[in-house]
Amino acid sequence: MTQYVYYSLIMIKQIINWTNENSGFLALTLFVLSIVYGWLSGLFKSLIRKPKLKVRFIDKMTFYSFFYTGEKWYNEEINEEFELHNTGFVVYFSIANVGSKPTSIDKIWLGYKRNTTGRQLFKKNIQWIPLLHPGENFKIEYTNDMIVIISNIVTRSSEYDYNYQRDLGIGSSVVGTAYFEQGSSWGNFNPKQGYGGIIDAIIKINDIYGKVYKFKTKLKQLPIEKARKYNQHFGKMSQLRQC
């Protein structure tokens, strides 16, 4: 036991002498390690800080309308005439940033399954339509004296429209409508309907960092006359843009 204590004291003394002789080296080593640790911890924190979008759809004004335009198009190759049709879509929803980094909305698309009967093994057959300016804000008319105006979620209707917003801080959200329009088409460039005219749709959002978010929803069908009670330009914007 005495021999063990003796060797222990010798070892402690050697350690003390070594640290005294190399105090400058130890200080430099600790300094470098502290810098590396600070850099790595800061890098790690920056990597884990990222935005995350969450979407809530509001059924009151989330629908589509398929209608024939009254125009016809003649295909010379197959010697057949087709009736032209158009489809408009509106989605009323909120977009919240539940992540740990601010972001902004850059682009929004709506995707739907085309009205095809055949199966495609290697292609999902999704038709993507970019966000389109609806001409004016959508509105919900309850009575003649009570009309609720719904702002567009990322497009400004006029210079007096201050409710639209693209920026999403941490824990913040925006609420509004997004409008999409297929434009004059023929053949199967219309949504594939399910029971009761319901269609499956995908909302795809790009933020300013290039991150893509996809959210699935369902859209009910409305006749074009009812759709235009919410916005008189519904289904007309693709034609107005060409004028």
C-alpha positions as CSV (number, residue, x, y, z in Angstrom):
1,M,0.0,0.0,0.0
2,T,2.9,2.3,0.9
3,Q,4.6,1.6,-2.4
4,Y,1.4,2.4,-4.3
5,V,1.1,5.7,-2.6
6,Y,4.7,6.4,-3.4
7,Y,4.4,5.8,-7.1
8,S,1.2,7.8,-7.2
9,L,2.9,10.8,-5.7
10,I,5.7,10.5,-8.2
11,M,3.2,10.4,-11.1
12,I,1.4,13.4,-9.8
13,K,4.7,15.3,-9.5
14,Q,5.6,14.4,-13.0
15,I,2.3,15.6,-14.3
16,I,2.7,18.9,-12.4
17,N,6.2,19.4,-13.8
18,W,5.0,18.6,-17.4
19,T,2.1,21.1,-17.2
20,N,4.4,23.8,-15.8
21,E,6.9,23.2,-18.6
22,N,4.3,23.1,-21.3
23,S,1.8,25.7,-20.0
24,G,2.1,27.8,-23.2
25,F,1.4,24.8,-25.4
26,L,-1.6,23.8,-23.3
27,A,-3.0,27.3,-23.4
28,L,-2.6,27.4,-27.2
29,T,-4.3,24.0,-27.6
30,L,-7.2,25.0,-25.4
31,F,-7.6,28.2,-27.4
32,V,-7.7,26.4,-30.7
33,L,-10.1,23.8,-29.4
34,S,-12.4,26.5,-28.1
35,I,-12.4,28.2,-31.5
36,V,-13.1,24.9,-33.3
37,Y,-15.9,24.0,-30.9
38,G,-17.5,27.4,-31.3
39,W,-17.3,27.2,-35.1
40,L,-18.7,23.6,-35.1
41,S,-21.5,24.5,-32.7
42,G,-22.4,27.6,-34.7
43,L,-22.4,25.6,-37.9
44,F,-24.5,22.9,-36.4
45,K,-27.0,25.4,-35.2
46,S,-27.2,27.1,-38.6
47,L,-27.8,23.7,-40.2
48,I,-30.6,22.7,-37.9
49,R,-32.3,26.1,-38.3
50,K,-34.7,25.8,-41.2
51,P,-38.2,26.8,-42.2
52,K,-41.1,24.3,-42.2
53,L,-44.4,25.1,-43.8
54,K,-47.8,23.8,-42.6
55,V,-51.0,24.3,-44.6
56,R,-54.7,24.4,-43.5
57,F,-57.3,24.3,-46.2
58,I,-60.6,26.1,-45.7
59,D,-63.5,24.4,-47.5
60,K,-65.7,27.5,-47.8
61,M,-63.9,28.7,-50.9
62,T,-61.9,25.7,-52.2
63,F,-63.4,24.5,-55.4
64,Y,-63.0,24.2,-59.2
65,S,-65.2,24.7,-62.2
66,F,-65.0,22.9,-65.5
67,F,-66.9,24.4,-68.4
68,Y,-67.0,24.5,-72.2
69,T,-66.0,27.9,-73.8
70,G,-68.3,27.6,-76.8
71,E,-65.2,27.6,-79.2
72,K,-64.1,24.8,-81.4
73,W,-60.7,23.7,-82.7
74,Y,-60.1,21.6,-85.8
75,N,-57.2,19.1,-85.8
76,E,-56.1,18.7,-89.4
77,E,-53.9,15.7,-88.6
78,I,-56.7,13.5,-87.5
79,N,-59.5,15.4,-89.3
80,E,-61.6,15.9,-86.2
81,E,-63.1,18.9,-84.5
82,F,-63.0,19.4,-80.7
83,E,-64.9,21.5,-78.3
84,L,-62.6,23.7,-76.2
85,H,-63.0,23.7,-72.5
86,N,-61.5,25.5,-69.5
87,T,-61.0,24.7,-65.8
88,G,-60.5,27.2,-63.0
89,F,-59.4,26.4,-59.5
90,V,-59.4,28.4,-56.3
91,V,-57.9,27.3,-52.9
92,Y,-58.6,29.1,-49.7
93,F,-56.0,28.2,-47.1
94,S,-53.5,29.4,-44.5
95,I,-49.7,28.8,-44.7
96,A,-47.8,28.8,-41.4
97,N,-44.1,28.7,-40.8
98,V,-43.7,26.2,-37.9
99,G,-39.9,25.9,-38.4
100,S,-37.0,27.7,-36.8
101,K,-36.0,30.0,-39.6
102,P,-37.9,32.8,-41.5
103,T,-38.7,32.3,-45.1
104,S,-40.9,33.8,-47.9
105,I,-43.2,32.3,-50.5
106,D,-41.7,32.3,-54.0
107,K,-44.0,30.3,-56.3
108,I,-47.2,28.2,-56.0
109,W,-48.5,25.5,-58.3
110,L,-51.6,23.4,-58.4
111,G,-51.4,19.8,-59.7
112,Y,-54.3,17.5,-60.8
113,K,-54.6,14.2,-62.5
114,R,-55.6,14.5,-66.1
115,N,-58.8,12.8,-67.3
116,T,-57.2,9.7,-68.8
117,T,-58.5,6.1,-68.7
118,G,-55.3,4.2,-69.4
119,R,-52.8,3.4,-66.8
120,Q,-49.3,4.8,-67.0
121,L,-46.7,2.8,-65.1
122,F,-43.8,5.2,-65.2
123,K,-45.6,8.5,-65.3
124,K,-47.9,10.0,-62.6
125,N,-49.9,12.0,-65.2
126,I,-50.0,15.1,-63.1
127,Q,-50.8,18.4,-64.8
128,W,-49.2,21.4,-63.0
129,I,-50.6,24.9,-63.3
130,P,-48.8,28.0,-61.9
131,L,-50.5,30.6,-59.7
132,L,-52.4,33.2,-61.8
133,H,-53.6,36.7,-60.8
134,P,-57.4,36.5,-60.4
135,G,-58.2,40.0,-61.6
136,E,-59.7,41.0,-58.2
137,N,-60.1,39.6,-54.7
138,F,-62.6,36.8,-54.1
139,K,-65.5,37.6,-52.0
140,I,-68.2,35.7,-49.9
141,E,-71.6,37.4,-50.0
142,Y,-73.8,36.5,-47.1
143,T,-76.4,39.2,-47.5
144,N,-76.6,42.4,-49.5
145,D,-75.2,44.3,-46.6
146,M,-72.5,41.7,-45.6
147,I,-69.7,40.9,-48.0
148,V,-66.4,39.4,-46.9
149,I,-63.4,40.2,-49.1
150,I,-60.7,37.5,-49.1
151,S,-57.2,38.7,-50.0
152,N,-55.0,36.9,-52.5
153,I,-52.3,35.0,-50.6
154,V,-49.2,36.1,-52.6
155,T,-50.5,38.5,-55.3
156,R,-51.6,42.1,-54.9
157,S,-54.9,43.0,-56.5
158,S,-54.3,46.7,-56.5
159,E,-52.1,49.4,-55.0
160,Y,-54.5,49.7,-52.1
161,D,-54.3,46.0,-51.2
162,Y,-52.0,45.8,-48.2
163,N,-53.3,42.4,-46.9
164,Y,-51.3,40.2,-49.2
165,Q,-48.0,38.8,-47.8
166,R,-45.2,36.7,-49.0
167,D,-42.9,36.8,-45.9
168,L,-43.3,34.2,-43.2
169,G,-41.4,34.7,-39.9
170,I,-41.0,32.0,-37.3
171,G,-44.5,31.2,-35.9
172,S,-46.3,33.5,-38.4
173,S,-48.9,32.6,-41.0
174,V,-50.8,34.1,-44.0
175,V,-54.4,33.4,-45.0
176,G,-55.9,34.0,-48.4
177,T,-56.8,32.5,-51.8
178,A,-54.7,31.2,-54.6
179,Y,-56.2,31.1,-58.1
180,F,-55.2,28.7,-61.0
181,E,-56.6,28.4,-64.5
182,Q,-56.0,25.8,-67.1
183,G,-56.9,28.0,-70.1
184,S,-58.6,26.9,-73.3
185,S,-57.9,23.2,-73.9
186,W,-59.2,20.2,-75.7
187,G,-59.2,16.4,-75.1
188,N,-58.2,15.2,-71.6
189,F,-56.7,18.4,-70.2
190,N,-59.3,18.5,-67.5
191,P,-59.3,17.0,-64.0
192,K,-60.2,13.3,-63.4
193,Q,-63.3,13.4,-61.3
194,G,-64.2,11.1,-58.5
195,Y,-67.6,10.5,-56.8
196,G,-69.7,13.6,-56.7
197,G,-67.3,15.5,-59.0
198,I,-64.6,15.7,-56.2
199,I,-61.0,15.8,-57.5
200,D,-57.7,15.2,-55.9
201,A,-55.3,18.1,-56.1
202,I,-51.8,18.9,-54.9
203,I,-50.6,22.3,-53.8
204,K,-46.8,22.8,-54.4
205,I,-45.1,25.7,-52.7
206,N,-41.5,26.9,-53.4
207,D,-39.9,29.1,-50.8
208,I,-37.0,31.6,-51.3
209,Y,-34.5,28.9,-50.4
210,G,-35.7,26.6,-53.2
211,K,-37.3,24.1,-50.8
212,V,-40.4,22.4,-52.2
213,Y,-43.5,21.6,-50.1
214,K,-46.4,19.5,-51.3
215,F,-49.8,19.3,-49.7
216,K,-52.7,17.1,-50.9
217,T,-56.3,18.3,-50.8
218,K,-59.7,17.7,-52.4
219,L,-61.7,20.2,-54.4
220,K,-65.5,20.2,-54.9
221,Q,-67.0,21.1,-58.3
222,L,-69.2,24.2,-58.8
223,P,-71.0,25.3,-62.0
224,I,-69.3,28.3,-63.6
225,E,-72.2,30.6,-62.8
226,K,-71.9,29.9,-59.1
227,A,-68.1,30.2,-59.3
228,R,-68.4,33.7,-60.8
229,K,-70.5,34.8,-57.8
230,Y,-67.2,34.6,-55.8
231,N,-65.2,36.4,-58.6
232,Q,-66.6,37.7,-61.8
233,H,-63.3,37.0,-63.6
234,F,-63.3,33.3,-62.8
235,G,-62.4,31.3,-65.8
236,K,-61.7,34.4,-67.9
237,M,-58.1,35.4,-66.9
238,S,-56.3,33.3,-69.5
239,Q,-58.3,35.1,-72.2
240,L,-57.9,38.5,-70.7
241,R,-54.1,38.0,-70.6
242,Q,-54.1,37.4,-74.3
243,C,-55.9,40.6,-75.1
